[in-house]
Amino acid sequence: MSPHVAQLNGRTATAEELAPLAFAGFAHFTAMQVRDGRVRGLDLHLDRLRTASLELFGDALPDDRIRSYMREALKSGPADVSLTVTIHLPGDLEVLVRTRPPASGPAGPLALTAVEHERALPAFKHTGEMAKTYYRRQAVGEGFDDAAFVDRRGRLSEATIWNLAFWDGDTVVWPDADLLAGTTMGVVQRRLGALGVPQRVQEVTLAALPGLAGAVVMNSWTPGIAVRRIGTTPLPEAPSFVTALHRAYETEPLTRP
């Protein structure tokens, strides 16, 4: 019997209850890594869910209720899991909490192809984004590890399931474009700020890549995996940059839901 769960509103979800969500596509979610029953950036996850619910559904559930569903899903399982909270509106707002084995992402460094693509409603982490999987599969078929997105103005924004961050040798550079502000990105930004590490937001184009000293991808799995190439442009692996991001992330306290 699997130690992992799929619970709807705090109780085990049936196949009949999950079927509509599997095909609806109009839902939003957040994903996190739980370690020893605790989470980094819990406030950012709750804020993401609240903000998206208000925008998409015109209503939001109290944070305490979301946390109670998370606790219920975690109480009888492993201490380390991947946890996803999905909210949809079949009638009333409903919350699906799923746990899976913990993840840490690929080792890297990664090679990313550059694809012209802009996600719909990029500020929200929503379901039904077939294009992301399509472009990743295309990238792998072309010998890359994944794909980075370039918008209609030629700006790098994000990757399929990742945020991008760059390094100029002294300062962390966050791309200026329409993108999903990831929770790991938010944690890293505030912890770097607390540590006094310089950061700035600027437009990053493919033409600007040769002038940079490194790049990473990050998501709920990891605060930084080195990127060795975007398109045809090689990038230094910048181990000190990757290490700084991981150290900053690890200074964020772990919180129980």
N, C-alpha and C positions, 0 to 999 in steps of 0.2 A: 504494500500500500504506500502511495507517495506521501511524503511528509509535507508536500506543498498543497496550497489551497486556492480555490476560487470562490469568493464569498460575495454575495449581493446583499447590501445593507446589513452586514454583520452576520449572515447565516450562509450555509453552503448553497451555492447556486446550482440550479438544475440545468440540464441541457436545454429544456424548453425556454428557460429564462435567458440563457446565453445566446440562443439562436438569433433573436432580433438584433442584438447588439453586434453580432458578427457580420450582419449584412446591412445595417443601417448606415454606418459611416459618419453620422452626425453626433460626435462625442469628442470629449477632450480628456487628456490624461497627464499624469506626471509619473516619472520612473525614478527609482532611487536604489541605492545599495544600503542594506541594513547590516551593520556589524555589531555583534554582541547585543542585539535588540535595539540598537540606537542608529540615528541618522544624522548626517551633517546637512546643515542648511534646511532643516525642517520648516522654518518660517518661510523660506522662499518657495518651497513646494506648496504650502498652504496658500500663500499669496497667489501663486500661479493658478491653482484650482479656483479660488474665489474670483479672481479677475476674469478668467475665461468663462466661468458660469454666468457671471453678470452680463458679459458681452454677448454670449451665445444664447442664453436662456432667459435673461432678464431676472434671474434669481440665483441665490447661492446658499448652500448649506452652511451652518455654523462650523467653525474650525474644530470645536470640541467634538462634534459628531463625526467628522472625518477622522479625527485622531482615534476615537473609540472604535471605528471600523478597522483601522490599521492595527490597533492593539489586539483586537479579536483575532485577526488573521495571523498575528505573530505569536500568540500566547502558547500554542502547542506545537510549534514547528522549530526548525533549527535556528540557532542564534544568528547565523549569517545567511542572508537570502537577498535575491533581487525582488523588489516589491513595486507593483504598478497599481496606481489608483486611477480608475476611469470613471467619469461622470457623464451620464446621458439622461435623456428626458423622454421616456416612453409615454408618460402621463405626468407623474411627479418625478422630481429629481431622484435618481438612483445612483448608488456608488458600488462599483465592482472593484474589489481588492484581490489581486492575484500575487502569489509568491512563486518564485522559481529559484533554481540554484544560483548562488552568488556568481558575479562576473567581474573581470578586471580588464577586459579588452585585449586586443592583440599587442604583441611585443613591440612592433614597429622596428625601424622607421618605415613609414608608409609612403607610397607613391600615389598621388591623386591626379586623375584626369580633370580637366577644366571643362565644364558644361554650362552653356547658357540656359539658365533656369531660375525662375522666381516662384517660390511657394505661395499658394493662396493663404491669406490670413497668416502671414509669417510670425506674428507676435504670439500666436497660440500653438500649443502642442496638441494637435488634433489628429483624429484617426482618418483613415481612408486616403492616405497619401501614397498612391501606387507609384507615382513618378520617382520617388526617392529610391524605392526598391529597383525599379527599372534602370535608373541611371547607375546604380551600384553594380547591377548585373552586367550592364554594358561595359563598365569600367574594368571589371574583372576579366571579361572576355577579351579586352584589349591589352591585358597584361598589367593593369594597375590594381591597387588594393581597394580603391574607393573613388568617389567623385566629389569635387568641390564645385560650388555654384558661382557663376558670374552673372550679374544682373544686366539689364538692357543698357545700363550706363557704363558697363565694363568693370564694375566693382566686384571683387570677391566678397561674398557675404557669409556663407556657411558651407558645411558639407552635408552629406545625406542625413546622417544621424549625429552630427558633430557640430560644435562651435569651432571656429578657427581663431588662433591667436598667433601673433608674429613678434619678432624680437629684432631690435635694431642694434644690439650689442650693449645697450644700456637701459632701454625702456621697453615695456610690454606694449605692443600696438594691437588695439582691438579694431576690427574692420568697421567702417562707417557705411552701413547699408541696412536695408530692411531684413531683419533676421529674428530668430527666436533667441531671446536672452536666456540661456540655459541656467539651471540652478547651480551647477558646478562652476560655470562662468561667474555667476553672482558671488558665490563663496570665495573664489579665487580673487576677484576684484576687491572685495572688502578686506580680505586678509592681506593682500599685497599692499593695500592702502595703509593698513595698520602697521605693517612692517617697513613702510617708507620706500617701497619699490616704485619707481616712476612708471606711470601708465598714461597712455593717450589714445584717443579715438581718431582715426583718420581713414580716408579712402585708400584702399589697397587694390591696385590693378595688377594684371599679369606683367605689364611692362615694369612695374615697380619692384617686382620680386628680386631681381639681381642685387638691388641695393639693401636688402634685408639680411639679417644674420641668422635667421632660423624661423621655423614655424612649427606649430603643434595643432593637433585636434584634441578636443576634450568633450566629455559627456558624463552621464551619471556613472559610467564605469571607471573613469580615470580623469585626473586633472591635467593630463598632458602626455601625448604620444608624439614623438618626433615625426615630422614630415620631411622626407628627403627630396621630394620632387613634386612640383605642381605643373601639370602639362609637360612642356619640354624644358622647364627651368629647374636646375638642381638647386637645393638649399642645404646649407650646413646643418648638421644634426644638433648642434648647440646643446650639449649635455648640461651645461650650467643653467641654461634657460629652463630645460625640463625639470631639473632638480629644484630650482627655485619655485616653480609652480607647485610641485608636489609638497615641498616643505611648507609653503603658504597654506595649501589646502589642509594639511595635517594639523595646523594650528587652530582650525575651526573646531569648536567643541562638538562632541556627539550628544544628541538629545534623544530621549525616549519619547515616542508618540504620546 
